[in-house]
Amino acid sequence: MTRSVTGRLKEDPSVIVERLHRMAKKHDVEFSGDVEKGYAKGKGFHVEYVVLGESCTLTVTKKPMLIPWSLVEHQLEKLFNE
């Protein structure tokens, strides 16, 4: 089962991707991607992203069994609303 959330980007995608590369390395998470699409996986999660214009769709394709989908969706939505 997968879940997706789409939202508007608040910064240029290149700035976000650069930040994601640094954070992934710091937290021992595999990250691969560019300003159009990519993924992050680690700690039991696999998340893919696609950027179209000013919006981005995040899709969780794998998550730890003990973490409820409602929590995952809430955290993803916070990325776009804060």
Buried (B, 14 or more C-beta within 10 A) or exposed (E): EEBBBBBEBEEEBEEBBEEBBEEBEEEEBEBEBEEEBBBBBEEEBBBBBBBEEEEBBBBBBEBEEEEEEEEBBEEBBEBBEE
